[in-house]
Amino acid sequence: MKKLINDPRNVVREMLEGLADLTPDLALLDTEDVALRAGSPPPAERPVAVISGGGDGHEPAHAGYVGSGMLSAAVTGDVFTSPSSDAVLAAIRATAGPAGALLIVKNYTGDRLNFGIAAELARAQGIPVELVVVADDVALAGVVAPERRRGIAGTVLVHKIAGAAAAAGLPLTEVAQSARSAAARVGTMGVALGACTVPTAGKRGFTLGEREIELGLGIHGEKGVERGEIRPADELVEHIISRIADECRLKAGDRVALLVNGLGATPPQELAIVARHALASLRQRGIAVERAWSGDFLTALEMPGCSLSVLKLETGDLQFLDAPAGAPAWPGAGHIPANRSVVAAPATVADDRTEMHAGALDSGLRGIVMAIADALEAAEARLTDLDSRAGDGDLGASMVRGAQAIRALPASAWSSPSRAITEISSALRRAIAGSSGPFYAIALARAGRYLAQRPTLGAEDWVEALELAVSAVSEAGGAKPGDRTMLDALEPAVRSLRSTVGLPAEKRCLLAADAAKQGAEATASMSPRLGRASYLGERAIGMPDAGAAAVAIWLQAIAEARESV
């Protein structure tokens, strides 16, 4: 891996600091990776705050769109990883006044969870909050349900419309409706000529042959919906425009805006060639292209390739798209000529230029939890490899961050079992962004509340707590056994524990760990139905799910720790 970085763990903050150093009207929160407008007016005078964000690696998104007429704040997580709910909440509290805040969220589980949690927390504090989800990836038509499509580069156009609506003084409901309407009318599809390298993974997410490309990919370094042969740019663009036109039901007489987006390593030369045929293809269909932009707007690190976004225009859209914006990454109004202008060159010129449990703490609990931390740290490479095959490769690093957060808990956190479980929940929520942190946090929070209600704790109380935790994961993510998720390891473990009542605790733990391991291994033959792996469909089959493998690892650690007690 060759990158102009220092420590891979510090890339997010150092990137934001560099951007703030270069941008006069940009400020950073001191305790969170949040970029916001400098010199905001008093809360009572603030218009609706428009907030977005996501993982790092998409520059200039999202911090590059902070400025007058666009975003009030942008929240940045680790590379390709959702920011935490605490960071999002901090952004809301720092920028919203009585007019409230609009959160614009790309349709990924981690983003929806963390922005959704932050919205609920802000509402509980009296701040009006609306949330708009962008799911513009037309390549996933027929692969997943429309509501599960990814949010990709079309989100930038939603940022612009919502930001201008807020700057015009519209109330929160109307700003949200403007964003929601735009999100429903934009379609995007991408093509990649190669993979990118996530700094913490240290290697490319996939390998392509010399003449292979990936069509219909997302923005997190994952594979596309299909792999094919490289074709001339015009043919690829025609294929993409056709898919967008079909999915967005574009017809002759429609008016649109076009966004030609580089994925990070595509030179302006190639983007201009792509834009050339995209404009021609739309016009040949009788569709008027009123505005167009070309450049890097929402990238995937150094991935070579591009995406095309087409927004079907309605009354009022151009007013918002043309409105001035002070965001450093927004290129301007996007006015284009109705036709290419070509003039004859002079003949002589040849150039062309909770509630806490009060009982006594089991003396072995802390040791068991530390054994889990040891096991997850030891499995980092394996989990990174598994996750890289069907996702973004961040699970190994996420589990290590979780282990480190557990080790850092104060002695007071271990004063009772219920308090320990609840404190671990909070620590994981803060340490692990993306999907894993919220899932484990929700699960442990529910388990901790149950344990706190028990006057004394026996083996079956712990089994009941685990079952409640598993239910919480299922409810939060909408998954069920067979969907190729962590539940495929958790559910067999619970069934094993329920069926082995009467056996010694050590034996029951070993049998449960074995059941989880078998469940995790079985995911290798399952077609994924949820999460990023679902975007690959049958192509994800052959390797076990990384989240299920992580469950098997920590359950095995519990079993071995129980044996040694």
Secondary structure as the mmCIF struct_conf table of DSSP 4:
data_model
#
loop_
_struct_conf.conf_type_id
_struct_conf.id
_struct_conf.beg_label_comp_id
_struct_conf.beg_label_asym_id
_struct_conf.beg_label_seq_id
_struct_conf.end_label_comp_id
_struct_conf.end_label_asym_id
_struct_conf.end_label_seq_id
BEND BEND1 LEU A 4 LEU A 4
BEND BEND2 ASN A 6 ASN A 6
HELX_RH_3T_P HELX_RH_3T_P1 PRO A 8 ASN A 10
HELX_RH_AL_P HELX_RH_AL_P1 VAL A 11 LEU A 22
TURN_TY1_P TURN_TY1_P1 PRO A 24 ASP A 25
STRN STRN1 LEU A 26 LEU A 28
BEND BEND3 ASP A 30 ASP A 33
STRN STRN2 VAL A 34 ARG A 37
BEND BEND4 ALA A 38 GLY A 39
HELX_LH_PP_P HELX_LH_PP_P1 SER A 40 PRO A 42
HELX_RH_3T_P HELX_RH_3T_P2 PRO A 43 GLU A 45
STRN STRN3 ALA A 49 ASP A 56
BEND BEND5 GLY A 57 HIS A 58
TURN_TY1_P TURN_TY1_P2 GLU A 59 HIS A 62
HELX_RH_3T_P HELX_RH_3T_P3 ALA A 63 TYR A 65
STRN STRN4 VAL A 66 VAL A 66
BEND BEND6 GLY A 67 GLY A 67
TURN_TY1_P TURN_TY1_P3 SER A 68 GLY A 69
BEND BEND7 MET A 70 MET A 70
STRN STRN5 LEU A 71 LEU A 71
BEND BEND8 SER A 72 SER A 72
STRN STRN6 ALA A 73 VAL A 79
TURN_TY1_P TURN_TY1_P4 PHE A 80 PHE A 80
BEND BEND9 THR A 81 THR A 81
HELX_LH_PP_P HELX_LH_PP_P2 SER A 82 SER A 84
HELX_RH_AL_P HELX_RH_AL_P2 SER A 85 THR A 95
TURN_TY1_P TURN_TY1_P5 PRO A 98 ALA A 99
STRN STRN7 ALA A 101 LYS A 106
BEND BEND10 ASN A 107 ASN A 107
HELX_RH_AL_P HELX_RH_AL_P3 THR A 109 ALA A 124
TURN_TY1_P TURN_TY1_P6 GLN A 125 GLY A 126
STRN STRN8 VAL A 129 VAL A 134
STRN STRN9 ASP A 137 ASP A 137
HELX_RH_3T_P HELX_RH_3T_P4 VAL A 138 LEU A 140
STRN STRN10 ALA A 141 ALA A 141
TURN_TY1_P TURN_TY1_P7 GLY A 142 VAL A 143
STRN STRN11 VAL A 144 VAL A 144
HELX_RH_3T_P HELX_RH_3T_P5 PRO A 146 ARG A 148
HELX_LH_PP_P HELX_LH_PP_P3 ARG A 149 GLY A 151
TURN_TY1_P TURN_TY1_P8 ALA A 153 GLY A 154
HELX_RH_AL_P HELX_RH_AL_P4 THR A 155 ALA A 167
TURN_TY1_P TURN_TY1_P9 ALA A 168 GLY A 169
HELX_RH_AL_P HELX_RH_AL_P5 LEU A 172 ARG A 185
STRN STRN12 VAL A 186 ALA A 192
BEND BEND11 LEU A 193 GLY A 194
STRN STRN13 THR A 197 THR A 197
TURN_TY1_P TURN_TY1_P10 PRO A 199 ALA A 201
BEND BEND12 LYS A 203 LYS A 203
STRN STRN14 ARG A 204 ARG A 204
BEND BEND13 GLY A 205 GLY A 205
TURN_TY1_P TURN_TY1_P11 GLU A 210 ARG A 211
STRN STRN15 GLU A 212 LEU A 215
BEND BEND14 GLY A 216 GLY A 216
BEND BEND15 ILE A 219 GLY A 221
BEND BEND16 VAL A 225 VAL A 225
STRN STRN16 GLU A 226 GLU A 229
HELX_RH_AL_P HELX_RH_AL_P6 ALA A 233 GLU A 247
TURN_TY1_P TURN_TY1_P12 CYS A 248 ARG A 249
TURN_TY1_P TURN_TY1_P13 ALA A 252 GLY A 253
STRN STRN17 ARG A 255 GLY A 262
STRN STRN18 GLY A 264 GLY A 264
BEND BEND17 ALA A 265 ALA A 265
HELX_RH_AL_P HELX_RH_AL_P7 PRO A 268 GLN A 284
TURN_TY1_P TURN_TY1_P14 ARG A 285 GLY A 286
STRN STRN19 ALA A 288 GLY A 295
BEND BEND18 PHE A 297 LEU A 298
TURN_TY1_P TURN_TY1_P15 LEU A 301 GLU A 302
STRN STRN20 MET A 303 MET A 303
STRN STRN21 GLY A 305 LYS A 312
TURN_TY1_P TURN_TY1_P16 THR A 315 GLY A 316
HELX_RH_AL_P HELX_RH_AL_P8 ASP A 317 ASP A 322
BEND BEND19 ALA A 323 ALA A 323
TURN_TY1_P TURN_TY1_P17 PRO A 328 ALA A 329
STRN STRN22 HIS A 335 HIS A 335
BEND BEND20 ALA A 338 ASN A 339
HELX_LH_PP_P HELX_LH_PP_P4 ALA A 344 PRO A 346
TURN_TY1_P TURN_TY1_P18 ALA A 347 THR A 348
HELX_LH_PP_P HELX_LH_PP_P5 GLU A 355 HIS A 357
BEND BEND21 GLY A 359 GLY A 359
HELX_LH_PP_P HELX_LH_PP_P6 ALA A 360 ASP A 362
TURN_TY1_P TURN_TY1_P19 SER A 363 GLY A 364
HELX_RH_AL_P HELX_RH_AL_P9 LEU A 365 ALA A 378
TURN_TY1_P TURN_TY1_P20 ALA A 379 ALA A 379
HELX_RH_AL_P HELX_RH_AL_P10 GLU A 380 ALA A 390
BEND BEND22 GLY A 391 GLY A 391
BEND BEND23 GLY A 393 GLY A 393
HELX_RH_AL_P HELX_RH_AL_P11 LEU A 395 ARG A 407
TURN_TY1_P TURN_TY1_P21 ALA A 408 ALA A 408
HELX_RH_3T_P HELX_RH_3T_P6 ALA A 411 TRP A 414
BEND BEND24 SER A 415 SER A 416
HELX_RH_AL_P HELX_RH_AL_P12 PRO A 417 ALA A 431
TURN_TY1_P TURN_TY1_P22 GLY A 434 SER A 435
HELX_RH_AL_P HELX_RH_AL_P13 SER A 436 ALA A 452
TURN_TY1_P TURN_TY1_P23 GLN A 453 GLN A 453
BEND BEND25 PRO A 455 THR A 456
HELX_RH_AL_P HELX_RH_AL_P14 ALA A 459 GLY A 477
TURN_TY1_P TURN_TY1_P24 PRO A 481 GLY A 482
BEND BEND26 ASP A 483 THR A 485
TURN_TY1_P TURN_TY1_P25 MET A 486 MET A 486
HELX_RH_AL_P HELX_RH_AL_P15 LEU A 487 SER A 499
TURN_TY1_P TURN_TY1_P26 THR A 500 GLY A 502
BEND BEND27 LEU A 503 LEU A 503
HELX_RH_AL_P HELX_RH_AL_P16 ALA A 505 ALA A 522
HELX_RH_3T_P HELX_RH_3T_P7 THR A 523 SER A 525
BEND BEND28 MET A 526 MET A 526
HELX_LH_PP_P HELX_LH_PP_P7 SER A 527 PRO A 528
BEND BEND29 LEU A 530 GLY A 531
HELX_RH_3T_P HELX_RH_3T_P8 ARG A 532 ALA A 540
TURN_TY1_P TURN_TY1_P27 ILE A 541 GLY A 542
BEND BEND30 MET A 543 MET A 543
HELX_RH_AL_P HELX_RH_AL_P17 ALA A 546 SER A 564
#
